[in-house]
Amino acid sequence: MIPKKNPNADLEKRKSLFFEIGLVMALALTLISFEWPTRVREVVEIRNLVDLKLDEEIIPITRQEEIKEKPKLPPKIQLTDVITVVENNTELENEIEIVEENLNQETEFEIAPQEVFVEEEVDDEAKIFVIVEEMPIFRPDICKNNVEGNLELYRHINSSIRYPVIAQENNITGRVYVSFVVGKDGGISKVELLRGIDPSLDQEALRVIRNLPKFQPGKQRGKPVKVSYSVVINFVLQ
C-alpha cells in the first residue's frame, strides 16, 4: 500500500528559502558584532621622579664569602735613640746661633703676604635638579601653585591621549613611565622613556609629553634652574 503525503507538508520545495534566511541572519550577526561600541577609559597618574618606584624584585645574595686569614706581620723593630758623648772642645755642625735684639713697641716687622683661597661657586648652568625650593608650575596663567599645576597637567594629558587602534584591537593595557626636563625657560627637553609596554602606546605617551606647553620654571636660591620631572600614564580599556 503506497502512503499518501500532503503536498502542503513537503518542505523540499522551501529548502532554498530557508537557506537564504540563514545566510541573512548570519550576515546580520556579523555586522552587529563589528559595529558593537567599546568604551575606552584613559587614566593618567602623575608622580615626581623622587617618588617613582619601579617594581623590581631584589634577590638577596645568599652566598657566604670565604673568610681570609690576615697574613701575619713580622714583629715591629723598636728604634731607640743613640746618644753619642763628645768632648767639650768638639765643634758641632749646624750649630744654632742665638742673637739677642732689642725690641720695643716701635719695632717694625715685615709680614709675608698670605694666599687667600676663594671658594668657587657651583655652576648651576648644566646641573639638573630633582627637588628645588620652587618647583615648576604647569599652566601658571591659571594655576597658583605646584599642586594645582599637577592637577591641570593630569587633565591636559588625559584630554590629549589618543588610544592607538592597534593596541585596542590587541587588548594591550599597562603603564608607561616617561621622564623629561623642565628648562630654565620652562620648555620641555630630554624626553625619555623609562619603562614601556608596547611600541604604539610608548610612542603615543612620548608624543603627548613632547607637545606639552611651557611651565613656569623651577627656582633655586631665586634663580631659574633645570628640574627633572616624570609622569606615569596608565592605559586602560573598559
Secondary structure by P-SEA (a helix, b strand, c coil): cbbbbccccccccaaaaaaaaaaaaaaaaaaaaaabbbbbbbbbbbbcccccccbbbbbccccccccccccccccbbbbbbbbbbbcccccccbbbbbbbbbccccbbbbbcbbbbbbbbcccccccccccccccccccccccccaaaaaaaaaaaaaaaccccaaaaaabbbbbbbbbbbbccccccccccccccccaaaaaaaaaaaaacccccbbbcccbbbbbbbbbbbbbbcc
